[in-house]
Amino acid sequence: MDEVGRGAIAGPVAVGAHAVAVGTSTFPEGLRDSKLLSEKRRDALAPLIEEWGAGAVGYASAEEIDEHGITAMLGEAARRALLELHRAGVSVDTAVILLDGNQDWLTPCLRKPLDVRTKVGADRSCASVAAASVRAKVARDSLMREADDVHPEYCWGSNKGYGAKAHYAGIESHGLTELHRHSWIKAGTQTER
């Protein structure tokens, strides 16, 4: 599993999950951590990842992040992705769930124990985590492009909700929307929309 959108000031946090059977030795050519791929390459890999195995993306909204904090909502988004995998027939109860990084933000959100492990750099060394990373990035970026159609003044099509100069300029001119993480916005830019 891997997350995207953790440091954004608008939009959801997304956690991708990708399931592969033990011993799987092939994976889509060019697959790597989403941060190392261009948007065009991620979009080209997305259908290959879909064919390669079962996957899901779970989300937590900006409002939920404001109310409960980012760490708790990373876990909740991951739990939602696992529920989606379970509904698709993946046996998550017996799976090893590998989180990219050194922090286990999933276990506190689980209703029953699962085999959750962390690994720094898993998105670069494990193909299933890289697939989860790409899956989550493509899905979240698509949501932010759709949001940009409704609120073009924040330039979400290009900044994807992160704190870019144009995004802050939009906040200064137009205030905050329901997609903003209100508790994350710097003082002096908190005019409500």
DAMO-V678562 format. One record per backbone hydrogen bond with DSSP energy under -0.5 kcal/mol. NH is the residue of the N-H (numbers start at 1). CO is the residue of the C=O. If there is no record, write none. Layout:
NH;CO, NH;CO
This chain:
2;16, 4;14, 8;5, 9;161, 10;161, 11;179, 13;60, 14;4, 15;58, 16;2, 17;56, 19;54, 24;21, 31;28, 36;33, 37;34, 42;38, 43;39, 44;40, 45;41, 46;42, 47;43, 48;44, 49;45, 50;46, 51;47, 52;48, 53;49, 56;17, 58;15, 60;13, 65;61, 66;62, 67;63, 68;64, 69;65, 73;69, 74;70, 75;71, 76;72, 77;73, 78;74, 79;75, 80;76, 81;77, 82;78, 83;79, 84;80, 85;81, 86;82, 87;83, 88;84, 89;86, 90;85, 92;90, 94;91, 95;92, 97;95, 97;115, 98;96, 99;97, 99;117, 100;1, 101;119, 105;103, 109;106, 110;106, 110;107, 115;95, 116;114, 117;97, 119;99, 119;101, 122;119, 124;121, 125;121, 126;122, 130;126, 131;127, 132;128, 133;129, 134;130, 135;131, 136;132, 137;133, 138;134, 139;135, 140;136, 141;137, 142;138, 143;139, 144;140, 145;141, 146;142, 147;143, 148;144, 149;145, 150;146, 151;147, 154;151, 155;152, 158;155, 159;155, 160;156, 162;159, 164;162, 168;164, 169;165, 170;166, 171;167, 172;168, 173;169, 174;170, 175;171, 176;191, 180;177, 181;9, 182;180, 184;181, 185;181, 185;182, 189;186, 192;190, 193;176
